[in-house]
Amino acid sequence: MTEQLLLLFQALFLILLYVFIWRILRGANRDLTVVEKSVTLPQSALTPQAADARPGEAQLVVLASNSLSPGSVIRAAGSVSIGRAPENAVSLPDDDYVSSRHARVEIEDSTARVIDLDSRNGTFLNGERIVCARQLELGDVVRVGATELKLTR
């Protein structure tokens, strides 16, 4: 009876070990997956004050960030990529909780949505983690790592 119990524990240990290794490899693979390139905004799109933005144009206002100064305004037209890599429209190199290509905000006419690009630490909309593309409304706050961006016009 004890030999059967010992064999059962060994089998359970091996199963748990394989599940552990599989989750590590899946997480590493998620970081290495190449995501389609987003259209990047020129450096002039990042302005220190909201007064520089065009009337009625969608904007992302920085509420808090390790990499950007609070109050900065990002003109949001088309697709705005957010991540740690320098080729993103919103580059956050000082935030260790942001993936190289973390999220994307897409704005067309009067509709806006945020998409998490399979980031490790997730993208949050108004404090709630998103798992698929979510519609944005004016005043919504998107959090990526330690950076909070508010959608305004």
N, CA, C and O atoms as a GROMACS GRO file, in nm:
protein
  612
    1MET      N    1   0.082  -0.120   0.000
    1MET     CA    2   0.000   0.000   0.000
    1MET      C    3   0.087   0.126   0.000
    1MET      O    4   0.057   0.222  -0.071
    2THR      N    5   0.195   0.126   0.080
    2THR     CA    6   0.281   0.244   0.086
    2THR      C    7   0.358   0.262  -0.045
    2THR      O    8   0.388   0.375  -0.084
    3GLU      N    9   0.391   0.150  -0.113
    3GLU     CA   10   0.460   0.162  -0.241
    3GLU      C   11   0.369   0.227  -0.344
    3GLU      O   12   0.415   0.307  -0.426
    4GLN      N   13   0.241   0.193  -0.342
    4GLN     CA   14   0.146   0.253  -0.436
    4GLN      C   15   0.127   0.402  -0.407
    4GLN      O   16   0.118   0.483  -0.499
    5LEU      N   17   0.123   0.436  -0.280
    5LEU     CA   18   0.109   0.576  -0.240
    5LEU      C   19   0.232   0.656  -0.280
    5LEU      O   20   0.221   0.770  -0.327
    6LEU      N   21   0.350   0.598  -0.263
    6LEU     CA   22   0.473   0.664  -0.302
    6LEU      C   23   0.478   0.682  -0.454
    6LEU      O   24   0.522   0.788  -0.501
    7LEU      N   25   0.435   0.585  -0.531
    7LEU     CA   26   0.430   0.595  -0.676
    7LEU      C   27   0.331   0.705  -0.718
    7LEU      O   28   0.358   0.779  -0.813
    8LEU      N   29   0.220   0.716  -0.650
    8LEU     CA   30   0.120   0.819  -0.678
    8LEU      C   31   0.179   0.958  -0.653
    8LEU      O   32   0.159   1.049  -0.734
    9PHE      N   33   0.252   0.977  -0.543
    9PHE     CA   34   0.315   1.105  -0.513
    9PHE      C   35   0.423   1.141  -0.616
    9PHE      O   36   0.437   1.257  -0.654
   10GLN      N   37   0.498   1.040  -0.661
   10GLN     CA   38   0.599   1.066  -0.763
   10GLN      C   39   0.534   1.112  -0.894
   10GLN      O   40   0.581   1.206  -0.958
   11ALA      N   41   0.426   1.046  -0.933
   11ALA     CA   42   0.356   1.084  -1.055
   11ALA      C   43   0.299   1.225  -1.042
   11ALA      O   44   0.308   1.305  -1.136
   12LEU      N   45   0.240   1.257  -0.928
   12LEU     CA   46   0.185   1.391  -0.903
   12LEU      C   47   0.296   1.497  -0.909
   12LEU      O   48   0.276   1.606  -0.963
   13PHE      N   49   0.410   1.465  -0.852
   13PHE     CA   50   0.524   1.557  -0.854
   13PHE      C   51   0.569   1.584  -0.998
   13PHE      O   52   0.595   1.698  -1.034
   14LEU      N   53   0.578   1.480  -1.080
   14LEU     CA   54   0.619   1.496  -1.219
   14LEU      C   55   0.518   1.580  -1.297
   14LEU      O   56   0.557   1.664  -1.378
   15ILE      N   57   0.391   1.559  -1.273
   15ILE     CA   58   0.288   1.637  -1.341
   15ILE      C   59   0.299   1.785  -1.303
   15ILE      O   60   0.293   1.872  -1.390
   16LEU      N   61   0.316   1.812  -1.175
   16LEU     CA   62   0.330   1.951  -1.130
   16LEU      C   63   0.456   2.015  -1.186
   16LEU      O   64   0.455   2.133  -1.221
   17LEU      N   65   0.564   1.939  -1.195
   17LEU     CA   66   0.688   1.990  -1.251
   17LEU      C   67   0.670   2.027  -1.398
   17LEU      O   68   0.716   2.132  -1.441
   18TYR      N   69   0.604   1.941  -1.477
   18TYR     CA   70   0.579   1.971  -1.617
   18TYR      C   71   0.488   2.092  -1.634
   18TYR      O   72   0.511   2.173  -1.723
   19VAL      N   73   0.388   2.106  -1.552
   19VAL     CA   74   0.299   2.223  -1.558
   19VAL      C   75   0.378   2.350  -1.527
   19VAL      O   76   0.358   2.452  -1.593
   20PHE      N   77   0.464   2.346  -1.429
   20PHE     CA   78   0.546   2.460  -1.392
   20PHE      C   79   0.637   2.501  -1.508
   20PHE      O   80   0.645   2.620  -1.541
   21ILE      N   81   0.705   2.406  -1.568
   21ILE     CA   82   0.794   2.435  -1.681
   21ILE      C   83   0.714   2.488  -1.799
   21ILE      O   84   0.759   2.581  -1.865
   22TRP      N   85   0.600   2.430  -1.827
   22TRP     CA   86   0.515   2.476  -1.937
   22TRP      C   87   0.473   2.622  -1.917
   22TRP      O   88   0.473   2.698  -2.014
   23ARG      N   89   0.436   2.661  -1.796
   23ARG     CA   90   0.395   2.800  -1.770
   23ARG      C   91   0.511   2.897  -1.785
   23ARG      O   92   0.492   3.008  -1.834
   24ILE      N   93   0.630   2.856  -1.745
   24ILE     CA   94   0.748   2.942  -1.764
   24ILE      C   95   0.775   2.962  -1.913
   24ILE      O   96   0.799   3.074  -1.957
   25LEU      N   97   0.773   2.855  -1.990
   25LEU     CA   98   0.797   2.865  -2.133
   25LEU      C   99   0.689   2.945  -2.204
   25LEU      O  100   0.719   3.022  -2.296
   26ARG      N  101   0.565   2.930  -2.163
   26ARG     CA  102   0.455   3.006  -2.223
   26ARG      C  103   0.473   3.155  -2.195
   26ARG      O  104   0.451   3.238  -2.284
   27GLY      N  105   0.512   3.191  -2.073
   27GLY     CA  106   0.536   3.331  -2.040
   27GLY      C  107   0.652   3.390  -2.117
   27GLY      O  108   0.645   3.504  -2.163
   28ALA      N  109   0.759   3.313  -2.132
   28ALA     CA  110   0.875   3.360  -2.209
   28ALA      C  111   0.839   3.376  -2.356
   28ALA      O  112   0.882   3.472  -2.420
   29ASN      N  113   0.762   3.286  -2.409
   29ASN     CA  114   0.720   3.292  -2.548
   29ASN      C  115   0.632   3.415  -2.573
   29ASN      O  116   0.641   3.477  -2.679
   30ARG      N  117   0.548   3.449  -2.478
   30ARG     CA  118   0.460   3.564  -2.491
   30ARG      C  119   0.541   3.693  -2.503
   30ARG      O  120   0.501   3.784  -2.577
   31ASP      N  121   0.653   3.701  -2.433
   31ASP     CA  122   0.738   3.820  -2.441
   31ASP      C  123   0.814   3.827  -2.573
   31ASP      O  124   0.849   3.936  -2.618
   32LEU      N  125   0.839   3.713  -2.635
   32LEU     CA  126   0.916   3.710  -2.758
   32LEU      C  127   0.830   3.718  -2.883
   32LEU      O  128   0.884   3.734  -2.993
   33THR      N  129   0.700   3.708  -2.870
   33THR     CA  130   0.611   3.712  -2.984
   33THR      C  131   0.619   3.848  -3.052
   33THR      O  132   0.611   3.952  -2.987
   34VAL      N  133   0.634   3.846  -3.182
   34VAL     CA  134   0.640   3.970  -3.258
   34VAL      C  135   0.497   4.017  -3.284
   34VAL      O  136   0.414   3.941  -3.334
   35VAL      N  137   0.471   4.142  -3.249
   35VAL     CA  138   0.340   4.201  -3.268
   35VAL      C  139   0.350   4.298  -3.384
   35VAL      O  140   0.454   4.360  -3.406
   36GLU      N  141   0.241   4.311  -3.460
   36GLU     CA  142   0.243   4.402  -3.574
   36GLU      C  143   0.283   4.542  -3.530
   36GLU      O  144   0.249   4.586  -3.421
   37LYS      N  145   0.357   4.612  -3.618
   37LYS     CA  146   0.402   4.746  -3.585
   37LYS      C  147   0.285   4.842  -3.592
   37LYS      O  148   0.202   4.833  -3.682
   38SER      N  149   0.280   4.933  -3.500
   38SER     CA  150   0.179   5.037  -3.499
   38SER      C  151   0.236   5.162  -3.565
   38SER      O  152   0.357   5.182  -3.573
   39VAL      N  153   0.144   5.244  -3.613
   39VAL     CA  154   0.187   5.372  -3.667
   39VAL      C  155   0.236   5.456  -3.551
   39VAL      O  156   0.166   5.470  -3.451
   40THR      N  157   0.356   5.514  -3.564
   40THR     CA  158   0.410   5.592  -3.455
   40THR      C  159   0.390   5.740  -3.481
   40THR      O  160   0.392   5.784  -3.596
   41LEU      N  161   0.370   5.814  -3.376
   41LEU     CA  162   0.353   5.957  -3.386
   41LEU      C  163   0.488   6.025  -3.382
   41LEU      O  164   0.581   5.974  -3.318
   42PRO      N  165   0.502   6.138  -3.448
   42PRO     CA  166   0.628   6.211  -3.439
   42PRO      C  167   0.647   6.268  -3.300
   42PRO      O  168   0.551   6.280  -3.224
   43GLN      N  169   0.771   6.304  -3.266
   43GLN     CA  170   0.800   6.360  -3.134
   43GLN      C  171   0.718   6.485  -3.107
   43GLN      O  172   0.690   6.516  -2.992
   44SER      N  173   0.680   6.558  -3.212
   44SER     CA  174   0.602   6.680  -3.193
   44SER      C  175   0.462   6.649  -3.141
   44SER      O  176   0.392   6.740  -3.096
   45ALA      N  177   0.421   6.523  -3.146
   45ALA     CA  178   0.288   6.488  -3.095
   45ALA      C  179   0.283   6.493  -2.943
   45ALA      O  180   0.175   6.505  -2.886
   46LEU      N  181   0.398   6.484  -2.878
   46LEU     CA  182   0.404   6.489  -2.732
   46LEU      C  183   0.433   6.634  -2.692
   46LEU      O  184   0.544   6.683  -2.711
   47THR      N  185   0.332   6.701  -2.637
   47THR     CA  186   0.347   6.842  -2.602
   47THR      C  187   0.332   6.860  -2.452
   47THR      O  188   0.262   6.781  -2.388
   48PRO      N  189   0.395   6.961  -2.394
   48PRO     CA  190   0.388   6.978  -2.251
   48PRO      C  191   0.256   7.033  -2.201
   48PRO      O  192   0.225   7.018  -2.083
   49GLN      N  193   0.176   7.097  -2.286
   49GLN     CA  194   0.052   7.156  -2.238
   49GLN      C  195  -0.062   7.122  -2.332
   49GLN      O  196  -0.042   7.108  -2.453
   50ALA      N  197  -0.182   7.110  -2.276
   50ALA     CA  198  -0.299   7.076  -2.354
   50ALA      C  199  -0.339   7.189  -2.448
   50ALA      O  200  -0.413   7.165  -2.543
   51ALA      N  201  -0.294   7.312  -2.425
   51ALA     CA  202  -0.331   7.426  -2.507
   51ALA      C  203  -0.281   7.410  -2.651
   51ALA      O  204  -0.337   7.471  -2.742
   52ASP      N  205  -0.176   7.329  -2.673
   52ASP     CA  206  -0.121   7.310  -2.806
   52ASP      C  207  -0.205   7.216  -2.892
   52ASP      O  208  -0.186   7.211  -3.014
   53ALA      N  209  -0.295   7.142  -2.832
   53ALA     CA  210  -0.374   7.046  -2.906
   53ALA      C  211  -0.483   7.117  -2.985
   53ALA      O  212  -0.531   7.224  -2.947
   54ARG      N  213  -0.521   7.055  -3.094
   54ARG     CA  214  -0.627   7.111  -3.177
   54ARG      C  215  -0.762   7.087  -3.112
   54ARG      O  216  -0.782   6.984  -3.049
   55PRO      N  217  -0.855   7.181  -3.127
   55PRO     CA  218  -0.987   7.164  -3.067
   55PRO      C  219  -1.058   7.042  -3.125
   55PRO      O  220  -1.056   7.020  -3.246
   56GLY      N  221  -1.119   6.962  -3.039
   56GLY     CA  222  -1.195   6.845  -3.081
   56GLY      C  223  -1.111   6.723  -3.109
   56GLY      O  224  -1.165   6.614  -3.132
   57GLU      N  225  -0.978   6.738  -3.109
   57GLU     CA  226  -0.890   6.625  -3.136
   57GLU      C  227  -0.874   6.541  -3.009
   57GLU      O  228  -0.859   6.595  -2.899
   58ALA      N  229  -0.877   6.409  -3.026
   58ALA     CA  230  -0.859   6.320  -2.911
   58ALA      C  231  -0.717   6.332  -2.859
   58ALA      O  232  -0.622   6.345  -2.936
   59GLN      N  233  -0.703   6.328  -2.727
   59GLN     CA  234  -0.573   6.341  -2.661
   59GLN      C  235  -0.564   6.242  -2.546
   59GLN      O  236  -0.664   6.203  -2.487
   60LEU      N  237  -0.443   6.204  -2.516
   60LEU     CA  238  -0.415   6.126  -2.396
   60LEU      C  239  -0.333   6.215  -2.305
   60LEU      O  240  -0.223   6.257  -2.341
   61VAL      N  241  -0.386   6.246  -2.187
   61VAL     CA  242  -0.318   6.331  -2.092
   61VAL      C  243  -0.250   6.242  -1.989
   61VAL      O  244  -0.313   6.153  -1.931
   62VAL      N  245  -0.121   6.266  -1.965
   62VAL     CA  246  -0.044   6.187  -1.869
   62VAL      C  247  -0.082   6.232  -1.727
   62VAL      O  248  -0.060   6.347  -1.690
   63LEU      N  249  -0.139   6.140  -1.649
   63LEU     CA  250  -0.174   6.169  -1.510
   63LEU      C  251  -0.057   6.136  -1.417
   63LEU      O  252  -0.029   6.210  -1.323
   64ALA      N  253   0.010   6.023  -1.445
   64ALA     CA  254   0.124   5.979  -1.363
   64ALA      C  255   0.213   5.892  -1.450
   64ALA      O  256   0.164   5.816  -1.533
   65SER      N  257   0.346   5.903  -1.430
   65SER     CA  258   0.437   5.822  -1.508
   65SER      C  259   0.579   5.833  -1.453
   65SER      O  260   0.617   5.934  -1.393
   66ASN      N  261   0.657   5.726  -1.473
   66ASN     CA  262   0.800   5.728  -1.441
   66ASN      C  263   0.881   5.788  -1.555
   66ASN      O  264   0.991   5.840  -1.533
   67SER      N  265   0.828   5.783  -1.678
   67SER     CA  266   0.902   5.824  -1.796
   67SER      C  267   0.856   5.957  -1.855
   67SER      O  268   0.934   6.027  -1.919
   68LEU      N  269   0.729   5.992  -1.835
   68LEU     CA  270   0.673   6.114  -1.893
   68LEU      C  271   0.634   6.209  -1.781
   68LEU      O  272   0.601   6.167  -1.670
   69SER      N  273   0.638   6.338  -1.811
   69SER     CA  274   0.599   6.434  -1.707
   69SER      C  275   0.447   6.447  -1.700
   69SER      O  276   0.381   6.459  -1.804
   70PRO      N  277   0.391   6.444  -1.578
   70PRO     CA  278   0.247   6.457  -1.562
   70PRO      C  279   0.198   6.589  -1.625
   70PRO      O  280   0.262   6.693  -1.613
   71GLY      N  281   0.085   6.579  -1.693
   71GLY     CA  282   0.030   6.695  -1.761
   71GLY      C  283   0.065   6.699  -1.908
   71GLY      O  284   0.007   6.778  -1.983
   72SER      N  285   0.161   6.616  -1.952
   72SER     CA  286   0.194   6.610  -2.094
   72SER      C  287   0.074   6.560  -2.171
   72SER      O  288  -0.007   6.482  -2.120
   73VAL      N  289   0.063   6.606  -2.294
   73VAL     CA  290  -0.050   6.567  -2.379
   73VAL      C  291   0.002   6.495  -2.501
   73VAL      O  292   0.097   6.540  -2.566
   74ILE      N  293  -0.060   6.382  -2.533
   74ILE     CA  294  -0.024   6.305  -2.650
   74ILE      C  295  -0.140   6.315  -2.747
   74ILE      O  296  -0.250   6.269  -2.717
   75ARG      N  297  -0.116   6.375  -2.862
   75ARG     CA  298  -0.222   6.383  -2.963
   75ARG      C  299  -0.249   6.241  -3.012
   75ARG      O  300  -0.159   6.171  -3.057
   76ALA      N  301  -0.372   6.201  -3.002
   76ALA     CA  302  -0.407   6.063  -3.037
   76ALA      C  303  -0.491   6.063  -3.164
   76ALA      O  304  -0.609   6.098  -3.162
   77ALA      N  305  -0.430   6.024  -3.271
   77ALA     CA  306  -0.500   6.009  -3.398
   77ALA      C  307  -0.452   5.879  -3.461
   77ALA      O  308  -0.332   5.853  -3.466
   78GLY      N  309  -0.545   5.800  -3.507
   78GLY     CA  310  -0.508   5.671  -3.566
   78GLY      C  311  -0.473   5.571  -3.458
   78GLY      O  312  -0.554   5.541  -3.371
   79SER      N  313  -0.351   5.520  -3.464
   79SER     CA  314  -0.306   5.417  -3.372
   79SER      C  315  -0.188   5.468  -3.291
   79SER      O  316  -0.090   5.518  -3.347
   80VAL      N  317  -0.197   5.456  -3.160
   80VAL     CA  318  -0.091   5.502  -3.070
   80VAL      C  319  -0.039   5.380  -2.995
   80VAL      O  320  -0.110   5.320  -2.914
   81SER      N  321   0.086   5.343  -3.022
   81SER     CA  322   0.145   5.228  -2.955
   81SER      C  323   0.210   5.273  -2.824
   81SER      O  324   0.269   5.381  -2.815
   82ILE      N  325   0.199   5.187  -2.723
   82ILE     CA  326   0.253   5.217  -2.590
   82ILE      C  327   0.341   5.099  -2.548
   82ILE      O  328   0.300   4.984  -2.557
   83GLY      N  329   0.463   5.130  -2.501
   83GLY     CA  330   0.552   5.025  -2.456
   83GLY      C  331   0.688   5.078  -2.417
   83GLY      O  332   0.713   5.199  -2.421
   84ARG      N  333   0.775   4.988  -2.379
   84ARG     CA  334   0.909   5.023  -2.332
   84ARG      C  335   1.005   5.048  -2.449
   84ARG      O  336   1.102   5.123  -2.433
   85ALA      N  337   0.980   4.989  -2.564
   85ALA     CA  338   1.070   5.003  -2.679
   85ALA      C  339   1.066   5.145  -2.735
   85ALA      O  340   0.961   5.209  -2.732
   86PRO      N  341   1.178   5.195  -2.784
   86PRO     CA  342   1.183   5.333  -2.833
   86PRO      C  343   1.099   5.359  -2.958
   86PRO      O  344   1.065   5.474  -2.985
   87GLU      N  345   1.065   5.255  -3.035
   87GLU     CA  346   0.986   5.278  -3.156
   87GLU      C  347   0.836   5.299  -3.129
   87GLU      O  348   0.761   5.325  -3.222
   88ASN      N  349   0.793   5.287  -3.004
   88ASN     CA  350   0.654   5.314  -2.969
   88ASN      C  351   0.627   5.464  -2.973
   88ASN      O  352   0.716   5.545  -2.946
   89ALA      N  353   0.502   5.500  -3.005
   89ALA     CA  354   0.462   5.641  -3.004
   89ALA      C  355   0.473   5.695  -2.862
   89ALA      O  356   0.514   5.809  -2.841
   90VAL      N  357   0.436   5.613  -2.764
   90VAL     CA  358   0.452   5.649  -2.623
   90VAL      C  359   0.553   5.551  -2.565
   90VAL      O  360   0.518   5.438  -2.529
   91SER      N  361   0.678   5.594  -2.556
   91SER     CA  362   0.786   5.510  -2.508
   91SER      C  363   0.804   5.531  -2.358
   91SER      O  364   0.819   5.644  -2.312
   92LEU      N  365   0.803   5.421  -2.282
   92LEU     CA  366   0.815   5.425  -2.136
   92LEU      C  367   0.937   5.343  -2.092
   92LEU      O  368   0.921   5.238  -2.030
   93PRO      N  369   1.058   5.389  -2.123
   93PRO     CA  370   1.178   5.310  -2.097
   93PRO      C  371   1.210   5.291  -1.949
   93PRO      O  372   1.282   5.197  -1.914
   94ASP      N  373   1.159   5.378  -1.862
   94ASP     CA  374   1.193   5.370  -1.720
   94ASP      C  375   1.096   5.285  -1.639
   94ASP      O  376   1.110   5.277  -1.517
   95ASP      N  377   0.999   5.222  -1.704
   95ASP     CA  378   0.898   5.144  -1.632
   95ASP      C  379   0.924   4.995  -1.651
   95ASP      O  380   0.904   4.942  -1.760
   96ASP      N  381   0.969   4.928  -1.545
   96ASP     CA  382   1.001   4.785  -1.553
   96ASP      C  383   0.878   4.696  -1.566
   96ASP      O  384   0.893   4.578  -1.596
   97TYR      N  385   0.759   4.750  -1.545
   97TYR     CA  386   0.637   4.670  -1.552
   97TYR      C  387   0.568   4.680  -1.687
   97TYR      O  388   0.458   4.630  -1.704
   98VAL      N  389   0.633   4.744  -1.783
   98VAL     CA  390   0.577   4.762  -1.916
   98VAL      C  391   0.654   4.673  -2.014
   98VAL      O  392   0.777   4.668  -2.010
   99SER      N  393   0.581   4.603  -2.099
   99SER     CA  394   0.643   4.520  -2.203
   99SER      C  395   0.694   4.610  -2.315
   99SER      O  396   0.658   4.727  -2.323
  100SER      N  397   0.779   4.553  -2.402
  100SER     CA  398   0.831   4.635  -2.512
  100SER      C  399   0.719   4.685  -2.602
  100SER      O  400   0.722   4.800  -2.646
  101ARG      N  401   0.623   4.603  -2.629
  101ARG     CA  402   0.501   4.644  -2.701
  101ARG      C  403   0.385   4.603  -2.612
  101ARG      O  404   0.341   4.489  -2.616
  102HIS      N  405   0.338   4.695  -2.533
  102HIS     CA  406   0.244   4.664  -2.425
  102HIS      C  407   0.098   4.677  -2.466
  102HIS      O  408   0.019   4.584  -2.449
  103ALA      N  409   0.062   4.792  -2.522
  103ALA     CA  410  -0.078   4.818  -2.555
  103ALA      C  411  -0.086   4.913  -2.673
  103ALA      O  412   0.014   4.972  -2.714
  104ARG      N  413  -0.207   4.926  -2.728
  104ARG     CA  414  -0.230   5.017  -2.839
  104ARG      C  415  -0.365   5.084  -2.818
  104ARG      O  416  -0.463   5.020  -2.779
  105VAL      N  417  -0.370   5.215  -2.843
  105VAL     CA  418  -0.495   5.290  -2.841
  105VAL      C  419  -0.525   5.327  -2.986
  105VAL      O  420  -0.443   5.389  -3.053
  106GLU      N  421  -0.643   5.290  -3.032
  106GLU     CA  422  -0.684   5.320  -3.170
  106GLU      C  423  -0.800   5.418  -3.166
  106GLU      O  424  -0.899   5.397  -3.097
  107ILE      N  425  -0.786   5.526  -3.241
  107ILE     CA  426  -0.889   5.629  -3.245
  107ILE      C  427  -0.924   5.657  -3.390
  107ILE      O  428  -0.838   5.690  -3.471
  108GLU      N  429  -1.052   5.644  -3.420
  108GLU     CA  430  -1.103   5.676  -3.552
  108GLU      C  431  -1.231   5.756  -3.534
  108GLU      O  432  -1.325   5.710  -3.469
  109ASP      N  433  -1.234   5.874  -3.592
  109ASP     CA  434  -1.349   5.964  -3.583
  109ASP      C  435  -1.390   5.982  -3.437
  109ASP      O  436  -1.315   6.041  -3.359
  110SER      N  437  -1.506   5.932  -3.401
  110SER     CA  438  -1.555   5.952  -3.263
  110SER      C  439  -1.544   5.827  -3.178
  110SER      O  440  -1.594   5.825  -3.066
  111THR      N  441  -1.481   5.722  -3.229
  111THR     CA  442  -1.467   5.599  -3.150
  111THR      C  443  -1.321   5.576  -3.112
  111THR      O  444  -1.229   5.608  -3.188
  112ALA      N  445  -1.303   5.522  -2.995
  112ALA     CA  446  -1.168   5.491  -2.946
  112ALA      C  447  -1.172   5.358  -2.874
  112ALA      O  448  -1.273   5.322  -2.813
  113ARG      N  449  -1.063   5.284  -2.882
  113ARG     CA  450  -1.054   5.158  -2.809
  113ARG      C  451  -0.911   5.134  -2.768
  113ARG      O  452  -0.817   5.185  -2.829
  114VAL      N  453  -0.895   5.054  -2.662
  114VAL     CA  454  -0.762   5.018  -2.612
  114VAL      C  455  -0.749   4.867  -2.628
  114VAL      O  456  -0.843   4.791  -2.603
  115ILE      N  457  -0.629   4.825  -2.669
  115ILE     CA  458  -0.601   4.683  -2.693
  115ILE      C  459  -0.474   4.647  -2.618
  115ILE      O  460  -0.371   4.712  -2.633
  116ASP      N  461  -0.482   4.542  -2.536
  116ASP     CA  462  -0.364   4.489  -2.469
  116ASP      C  463  -0.295   4.394  -2.566
  116ASP      O  464  -0.360   4.308  -2.624
  117LEU      N  465  -0.165   4.410  -2.584
  117LEU     CA  466  -0.090   4.330  -2.680
  117LEU      C  467  -0.022   4.211  -2.611
  117LEU      O  468   0.098   4.190  -2.625
  118ASP      N  469  -0.100   4.135  -2.536
  118ASP     CA  470  -0.051   4.017  -2.464
  118ASP      C  471   0.064   4.052  -2.371
  118ASP      O  472   0.163   3.980  -2.363
  119SER      N  473   0.049   4.164  -2.300
  119SER     CA  474   0.154   4.206  -2.206
  119SER      C  475   0.154   4.116  -2.083
  119SER      O  476   0.051   4.058  -2.047
  120ARG      N  477   0.268   4.106  -2.020
  120ARG     CA  478   0.281   4.021  -1.902
  120ARG      C  479   0.204   4.077  -1.782
  120ARG      O  480   0.136   4.001  -1.712
  121ASN      N  481   0.213   4.208  -1.758
  121ASN     CA  482   0.150   4.267  -1.640
  121ASN      C  483   0.014   4.329  -1.668
  121ASN      O  484  -0.048   4.382  -1.576
  122GLY      N  485  -0.032   4.324  -1.790
  122GLY     CA  486  -0.167   4.367  -1.822
  122GLY      C  487  -0.184   4.516  -1.843
  122GLY      O  488  -0.099   4.597  -1.806
  123THR      N  489  -0.296   4.549  -1.904
  123THR     CA  490  -0.339   4.685  -1.926
  123THR      C  491  -0.470   4.703  -1.851
  123THR      O  492  -0.555   4.614  -1.852
  124PHE      N  493  -0.485   4.818  -1.786
  124PHE     CA  494  -0.602   4.841  -1.702
  124PHE      C  495  -0.683   4.959  -1.756
  124PHE      O  496  -0.626   5.061  -1.794
  125LEU      N  497  -0.813   4.943  -1.758
  125LEU     CA  498  -0.905   5.050  -1.797
  125LEU      C  499  -0.992   5.083  -1.677
  125LEU      O  500  -1.072   5.001  -1.633
  126ASN      N  501  -0.975   5.203  -1.624
  126ASN     CA  502  -1.048   5.247  -1.505
  126ASN      C  503  -1.031   5.149  -1.389
  126ASN      O  504  -1.127   5.120  -1.317
  127GLY      N  505  -0.909   5.097  -1.372
  127GLY     CA  506  -0.877   5.008  -1.261
  127GLY      C  507  -0.908   4.862  -1.285
  127GLY      O  508  -0.879   4.779  -1.199
  128GLU      N  509  -0.967   4.828  -1.399
  128GLU     CA  510  -1.004   4.689  -1.428
  128GLU      C  511  -0.915   4.635  -1.540
  128GLU      O  512  -0.901   4.697  -1.646
  129ARG      N  513  -0.855   4.518  -1.515
  129ARG     CA  514  -0.767   4.459  -1.616
  129ARG      C  515  -0.849   4.417  -1.738
  129ARG      O  516  -0.955   4.358  -1.725
  130ILE      N  517  -0.797   4.450  -1.856
  130ILE     CA  518  -0.868   4.412  -1.979
  130ILE      C  519  -0.803   4.290  -2.040
  130ILE      O  520  -0.682   4.271  -2.028
  131VAL      N  521  -0.883   4.207  -2.104
  131VAL     CA  522  -0.830   4.087  -2.168
  131VAL      C  523  -0.856   4.088  -2.319
  131VAL      O  524  -0.801   4.006  -2.393
  132CYS      N  525  -0.938   4.181  -2.364
  132CYS     CA  526  -0.964   4.196  -2.507
  132CYS      C  527  -0.981   4.345  -2.536
  132CYS      O  528  -0.978   4.426  -2.444
  133ALA      N  529  -0.998   4.380  -2.661
  133ALA     CA  530  -1.015   4.521  -2.698
  133ALA      C  531  -1.137   4.578  -2.625
  133ALA      O  532  -1.243   4.515  -2.620
  134ARG      N  533  -1.121   4.697  -2.570
  134ARG     CA  534  -1.230   4.762  -2.495
  134ARG      C  535  -1.252   4.902  -2.549
  134ARG      O  536  -1.157   4.974  -2.582
  135GLN      N  537  -1.377   4.940  -2.556
  135GLN     CA  538  -1.417   5.074  -2.601
  135GLN      C  539  -1.376   5.177  -2.497
  135GLN      O  540  -1.389   5.153  -2.377
  136LEU      N  541  -1.328   5.292  -2.543
  136LEU     CA  542  -1.290   5.402  -2.454
  136LEU      C  543  -1.392   5.514  -2.464
  136LEU      O  544  -1.443   5.543  -2.572
  137GLU      N  545  -1.420   5.576  -2.352
  137GLU     CA  546  -1.506   5.693  -2.345
  137GLU      C  547  -1.422   5.810  -2.295
  137GLU      O  548  -1.317   5.789  -2.234
  138LEU      N  549  -1.466   5.931  -2.320
  138LEU     CA  550  -1.395   6.048  -2.268
  138LEU      C  551  -1.387   6.039  -2.117
  138LEU      O  552  -1.486   6.007  -2.050
  139GLY      N  553  -1.271   6.068  -2.062
  139GLY     CA  554  -1.251   6.062  -1.917
  139GLY      C  555  -1.201   5.929  -1.867
  139GLY      O  556  -1.162   5.918  -1.750
  140ASP      N  557  -1.199   5.826  -1.952
  140ASP     CA  558  -1.148   5.695  -1.910
  140ASP      C  559  -0.997   5.704  -1.885
  140ASP      O  560  -0.926   5.778  -1.952
  141VAL      N  561  -0.951   5.625  -1.788
  141VAL     CA  562  -0.809   5.623  -1.753
  141VAL      C  563  -0.752   5.486  -1.789
  141VAL      O  564  -0.802   5.383  -1.744
  142VAL      N  565  -0.648   5.487  -1.871
  142VAL     CA  566  -0.577   5.366  -1.911
  142VAL      C  567  -0.447   5.362  -1.833
  142VAL      O  568  -0.371   5.459  -1.832
  143ARG      N  569  -0.422   5.247  -1.765
  143ARG     CA  570  -0.297   5.232  -1.689
  143ARG      C  571  -0.213   5.123  -1.750
  143ARG      O  572  -0.259   5.010  -1.770
  144VAL      N  573  -0.089   5.158  -1.780
  144VAL     CA  574   0.010   5.066  -1.835
  144VAL      C  575   0.131   5.077  -1.743
  144VAL      O  576   0.199   5.179  -1.743
  145GLY      N  577   0.158   4.972  -1.666
  145GLY     CA  578   0.266   4.980  -1.567
  145GLY      C  579   0.233   5.089  -1.466
  145GLY      O  580   0.126   5.087  -1.405
  146ALA      N  581   0.325   5.184  -1.447
  146ALA     CA  582   0.303   5.293  -1.353
  146ALA      C  583   0.249   5.419  -1.422
  146ALA      O  584   0.234   5.524  -1.359
  147THR      N  585   0.221   5.408  -1.551
  147THR     CA  586   0.175   5.524  -1.629
  147THR      C  587   0.024   5.522  -1.642
  147THR      O  588  -0.036   5.421  -1.680
  148GLU      N  589  -0.037   5.636  -1.611
  148GLU     CA  590  -0.182   5.652  -1.626
  148GLU      C  591  -0.207   5.760  -1.730
  148GLU      O  592  -0.152   5.870  -1.723
  149LEU      N  593  -0.292   5.726  -1.828
  149LEU     CA  594  -0.327   5.817  -1.938
  149LEU      C  595  -0.478   5.836  -1.940
  149LEU      O  596  -0.553   5.739  -1.932
  150LYS      N  597  -0.523   5.960  -1.950
  150LYS     CA  598  -0.666   5.992  -1.950
  150LYS      C  599  -0.705   6.039  -2.090
  150LYS      O  600  -0.638   6.124  -2.148
  151LEU      N  601  -0.814   5.984  -2.144
  151LEU     CA  602  -0.863   6.023  -2.276
  151LEU      C  603  -0.947   6.148  -2.264
  151LEU      O  604  -1.045   6.152  -2.189
  152THR      N  605  -0.908   6.251  -2.337
  152THR     CA  606  -0.982   6.379  -2.338
  152THR      C  607  -0.994   6.427  -2.484
  152THR      O  608  -0.940   6.366  -2.576
  153ARG      N  609  -1.064   6.537  -2.500
  153ARG     CA  610  -1.072   6.604  -2.631
  153ARG      C  611  -1.027   6.746  -2.616
  153ARG      O  612  -1.026   6.821  -2.713
   0.00000   0.00000   0.00000
